[in-house]
Amino acid sequence: MDFLTRSLTQVKWEQSQCRAEEGIFFGNNRALLLGKIEDDPDHFHYEVCQHTSLPVLMTAQPQDWAELMECAGCRIEQDGMLVTAGQGNGEGDGYIAVSRKDDNWLVWLIHINDAEDMIELSVEGKTIHALSQHYPIAYEWTIAIDDPESIRAERVRM
């Protein structure tokens, strides 16, 4: 894959960046902006509130990028995929991403503005489990690899 055939989302992924909006971003420049839904005081999930693309987001906010920092211990290789998680440069930013191991092609990346720092990551079958924490707040995240829109979280008592 050469520079001319890679999407801007892919290029930014390779530079450890993603859009700053809360959403799911795909290597082909497709984007799903997310809205947080409180199920009860300790459980919440996200719903897609807008289908869009990177060019549309760039028109509105061309400089709105987040720096990504992978957290130690938050990298798992499985079935030709690489699952990573970490933090962004904004306070509370967190991300979880799935990419192809052989060429680093971004399958999807979820960026959440109030996720806190991802500190643990595991994969069971086709489900990602992550723990994010910044005392006194901690969340357990569950996401199906094949359905990132299924993102759910639970507040954990510390």
ROMARKOL-943611 format. One record per residue (C-alpha): x, y, z; residue in one letter; residue number from 1. Coordinates in pm, whole numbers, plus 32768, in hexadecimal, padded with zeros to 4 digits. Example, Ala and Ser with C-alpha at 12.3 -4.5 7.8 and 13.67 -1.06 7.14 Angstrom:
REM ROMARKOL-943611
<site <84CE,7E3E,830C>,a,1>,
<site <8557,7F96,82CA>,s,2>,
//
This chain:
REM ROMARKOL-943611
<site <8000,8000,8000>,m,1>,
<site <80A3,8145,7F97>,d,2>,
<site <805F,82A5,8011>,f,3>,
<site <7F7A,82FA,7EEE>,l,4>,
<site <7E8C,81DA,7F35>,t,5>,
<site <7E76,8205,80B0>,r,6>,
<site <7D5C,82CE,8146>,s,7>,
<site <7DA1,83F7,8227>,l,8>,
<site <7D16,8331,834D>,t,9>,
<site <7E19,8221,8304>,q,10>,
<site <7F35,831C,82E2>,v,11>,
<site <7ED6,83C1,842E>,k,12>,
<site <7EBC,8269,84D3>,w,13>,
<site <8021,8222,8467>,e,14>,
<site <8082,8371,8503>,q,15>,
<site <7FD4,8311,864C>,s,16>,
<site <7EB4,8404,8619>,q,17>,
<site <7D3C,83F5,85EF>,c,18>,
<site <7C1E,84E9,85DE>,r,19>,
<site <7BCA,858E,872C>,a,20>,
<site <7A54,8554,870B>,e,21>,
<site <79B5,843C,87D0>,e,22>,
<site <7980,832D,86CF>,g,23>,
<site <79E2,81F9,860C>,i,24>,
<site <7AD7,8238,84F2>,f,25>,
<site <7B27,8147,83D9>,f,26>,
<site <7C58,8129,82F8>,g,27>,
<site <7B88,8189,81C7>,n,28>,
<site <7B32,82E6,8256>,n,29>,
<site <79D7,827E,82C7>,r,30>,
<site <7976,8305,841F>,a,31>,
<site <785A,82C5,8512>,l,32>,
<site <782E,83D4,8618>,l,33>,
<site <77B6,834E,8766>,l,34>,
<site <76CA,83C7,8875>,g,35>,
<site <76D9,8341,89D8>,k,36>,
<site <759A,829F,8A62>,i,37>,
<site <7580,826C,8BDC>,e,38>,
<site <74CD,8123,8C21>,d,39>,
<site <74E1,8158,8D9A>,d,40>,
<site <75DE,8203,8E82>,p,41>,
<site <76E6,80F3,8E48>,d,42>,
<site <76A3,8079,8CE5>,h,43>,
<site <76AA,812C,8B99>,f,44>,
<site <76D4,80ED,8A29>,h,45>,
<site <7709,81BC,88F3>,y,46>,
<site <7628,81E5,87C8>,e,47>,
<site <767F,8264,8672>,v,48>,
<site <75EF,83C2,8652>,c,49>,
<site <7688,8419,8501>,q,50>,
<site <7717,835D,83D6>,h,51>,
<site <781D,8437,8332>,t,52>,
<site <7974,8433,8294>,s,53>,
<site <7AC6,84C6,82DC>,l,54>,
<site <7AAA,85CD,81C5>,p,55>,
<site <7969,8650,8263>,v,56>,
<site <7A0A,8663,83BD>,l,57>,
<site <7B3D,870B,8329>,m,58>,
<site <7A66,8819,8289>,t,59>,
<site <79CD,8875,83D9>,a,60>,
<site <7B06,8850,84B6>,q,61>,
<site <7C43,8815,83E9>,p,62>,
<site <7D31,8822,8514>,q,63>,
<site <7C66,874A,8605>,d,64>,
<site <7D53,8624,8635>,w,65>,
<site <7DAE,855C,876D>,a,66>,
<site <7F06,84CA,87B0>,e,67>,
<site <7EF9,8358,880C>,l,68>,
<site <7FDD,82B0,8908>,m,69>,
<site <7FCB,8137,8928>,e,70>,
<site <7FCE,80CA,8A94>,c,71>,
<site <80BE,7FC0,8B10>,a,72>,
<site <801F,7E67,8B0D>,g,73>,
<site <7F07,7ED6,8A22>,c,74>,
<site <7F71,7E1E,88E7>,r,75>,
<site <7EEC,7CC9,8880>,i,76>,
<site <7F2A,7C07,873F>,e,77>,
<site <7E1D,7B0F,86DE>,q,78>,
<site <7DA8,7A72,8598>,d,79>,
<site <7E72,7B5F,84BE>,g,80>,
<site <7DEF,7C8F,8578>,m,81>,
<site <7E94,7D7D,8668>,l,82>,
<site <7DBC,7E0D,877E>,v,83>,
<site <7E4C,7F3D,8831>,t,84>,
<site <7DCF,8036,8930>,a,85>,
<site <7E4D,816D,89D8>,g,86>,
<site <7E14,82D9,8A1E>,q,87>,
<site <7DF8,8417,895B>,g,88>,
<site <7E92,8567,89A3>,n,89>,
<site <7D4D,85FF,8A26>,g,90>,
<site <7CEE,85CE,8B90>,e,91>,
<site <7C2C,8488,8BAF>,g,92>,
<site <7C5C,8423,8A40>,d,93>,
<site <7C75,82B0,89FD>,g,94>,
<site <7C76,81D2,88CC>,y,95>,
<site <7C5C,8067,8861>,i,96>,
<site <7CC5,8002,8703>,a,97>,
<site <7CCF,7ECD,8626>,v,98>,
<site <7DC4,7EBE,8505>,s,99>,
<site <7E48,7DAD,8422>,r,100>,
<site <7F90,7D26,84A4>,k,101>,
<site <8036,7CF1,8351>,d,102>,
<site <8012,7E52,82C5>,d,103>,
<site <7F8B,7F26,83E9>,n,104>,
<site <7E4C,7F77,8325>,w,105>,
<site <7D57,8017,841A>,l,106>,
<site <7C1B,7F46,842E>,v,107>,
<site <7B7D,8031,852D>,w,108>,
<site <7BD5,8118,864A>,l,109>,
<site <7AEC,818F,875E>,i,110>,
<site <7B47,82DC,87FD>,h,111>,
<site <7A8B,833D,893B>,i,112>,
<site <7AC3,848E,89DF>,n,113>,
<site <7A79,8421,8B45>,d,114>,
<site <7AF4,82B8,8B3E>,a,115>,
<site <7C26,82FE,8C1A>,e,116>,
<site <7D72,8249,8BE7>,d,117>,
<site <7D59,80E3,8B68>,m,118>,
<site <7E25,800A,8C55>,i,119>,
<site <7DC0,7EA3,8C03>,e,120>,
<site <7D59,7DF1,8AC4>,l,121>,
<site <7CEA,7C90,8A77>,s,122>,
<site <7C3E,7BD9,895A>,v,123>,
<site <7B58,7AB1,8993>,e,124>,
<site <7AE9,7A17,884D>,g,125>,
<site <7A6A,7B3E,877F>,k,126>,
<site <7A2F,7C26,88A8>,t,127>,
<site <7B19,7D33,8929>,i,128>,
<site <7B1F,7D7F,8A9C>,h,129>,
<site <7BD5,7EB2,8B1B>,a,130>,
<site <7BFD,7F63,8C66>,l,131>,
<site <7C31,80D9,8C77>,s,132>,
<site <7C80,8196,8DB2>,q,133>,
<site <7CD8,82E4,8E45>,h,134>,
<site <7C9A,82E2,8FBA>,y,135>,
<site <7B8C,82E7,9036>,p,136>,
<site <7AE8,8287,8EEB>,i,137>,
<site <7B05,8135,8E3E>,a,138>,
<site <7A43,809A,8D1F>,y,139>,
<site <7A2E,7F3C,8C8C>,e,140>,
<site <79FB,7F48,8B12>,w,141>,
<site <796E,7E34,8A34>,t,142>,
<site <7977,7E45,88B7>,i,143>,
<site <7939,7D3A,87B0>,a,144>,
<site <7A5B,7D3A,86B9>,i,145>,
<site <796E,7D0B,8595>,d,146>,
<site <7875,7E0F,8616>,d,147>,
<site <791F,7F3E,86B4>,p,148>,
<site <77CC,7FE8,86D0>,e,149>,
<site <7782,7EF0,87E8>,s,150>,
<site <7860,7FB5,88DA>,i,151>,
<site <77E7,7FA0,8A42>,r,152>,
<site <787F,8013,8B88>,a,153>,
<site <784A,7FE4,8CFB>,e,154>,
<site <78CB,80BB,8E17>,r,155>,
<site <799C,7FED,8F06>,v,156>,
<site <79BE,8040,9075>,r,157>,
<site <7B23,807C,90E5>,m,158>,
//
